[in-house]
Amino acid sequence: MSNAAFIDNAKVMSKGQITIPKDVRNALGVSNGDRVTFIVEGNTARIVNSAVYAMQILQKERQRAGEAAGLSTDDSIDAMIAELRNEDME
């Protein structure tokens, strides 16, 4: 995916359907059968690749859970893994 910003538009049809312009589909990495997510904030909407968005949410949750468990650095994670491995060997 490219980080270059651009503007494109689409016409809303009678049933509320739109065709996502090809440049936008390419930028989002979506193709036939893929899902997109609309994020509406006030009078602004963003469209994102649903799979990418879900992964970002999962990563944020994992980071929060890790920080809550005191695992905020690579060293703290490595120490926990080493501790767990030692317990498994006993």
Secondary structure, DSSP 4 states (H G I P E B T S, - for coil): -------------TTS--PPPHHHHHHHT--TT--EEEEEETTEEEEEEHHHHHHHHHHHHHHHHHHHTT--SHHHHHHHHHHHHHHHH-
